[in-house]
Amino acid sequence: MDYVQLMKPRVMSLVIFTALAGLVAAPVAMNPIAAACAVLALALGSGAAGALNMWYDADIDAMMARTVTRPVPSGMVRSEDALAFGLIMSLISVTLMALAATPLAAGLLAFSIFFYAVIYTMWLKRSTAQNIVIGGAAGAFPPVIGWAAATGDAPTDAWILFGLIFLWTPPHFWALALWTSKEYARAGVPMLPVTRGAKETRLQILIYTLVVAPFGLLPAFTGLGGWIYLAVSAIGGAAFLWCAIRVFFSRAGDDDAPADIRHAKKMFAISIFYLFALFGALLAERVLPLHFPLFGGA
């Protein structure tokens, strides 16, 4: 169980879900066994990146109430074992992807693991308040990898899905950071609320949400999503934006307004539901099938 937690199963579930949406939305029907192996490879890759993150961030995790019970800082898994586990899982996942799917999918998987473990965890997280903005790219790769696994290429529609997750990540994570800023400050992590304050964080949350809400509609206009997707993205985007507006006009994150943090917590929850709903709509349209493009065609 400790090694399962080392793989960040909650993050892995989102990775698998978005990757599966990319794989199913691709215009090529992949062999079911190969598809299952590709999804397994991506899950293992996500777990590997999580293990490497926990190995390197053990000192930070030990100083934060939210992460102190993780396997490495709690002493349930030795640091060197977490490193070895992460490296071995990385090799297995990329090899499996190469055998089951395509070289491009394997290459993208390898790069996403490197990006999360090295570029984000070892460099950006401890050096800049823009860590989650740039580092969010690591979590945006799964639908592109899923698409590449099925087709061997990564067209514009796949990168639109990448962009959706990339733009969603900052307001989602900054909502969390508003109520954990003191822990990040104690651990020396320069999250936006720590370096620029809660007011600036609330503004940045609103700005990014103003971008991601209309961007979330884009797949319906490229033919990637249909009428169901359009309805879900419109309603979900409106709810997400309303939460961002509420956060902006609140004093969430200010020391003298502890009650207002409820707005940030609600936005964090809604943001997760929003992303799952968008990719769920894409999956439902293709699997049921209920994919009816706005402008006709397949």
Buried (B, 14 or more C-beta within 10 A) or exposed (E): EBBEBBBBBEBBEBBBBBBBBBBBBBEEEBEEEBBEBBBBBBBBBBBBBBBBBBBBBBEBBBBBEEBEEBBBBBEBBEBEBBBEBBBEBBBBBBBBBBEBBBEBBBBBBBBBBBBBBBBBBBEBBBEBBBBBBBBBBBBBBBBBBBBBBBBBEBBEBBBBBBBBBBBBBBBBBBBBBBBBBBBBBEBEBBBBBBBBBBBBBBBBBBBBBBBBBEBBBBBBEBBBBBBBBBEBBBEBBEBBBBBBBBBBEBBBBBEEEEEBBEBBBBBBEBBBEBBBBBBBBBBBBBEEEEBBBBEEEE
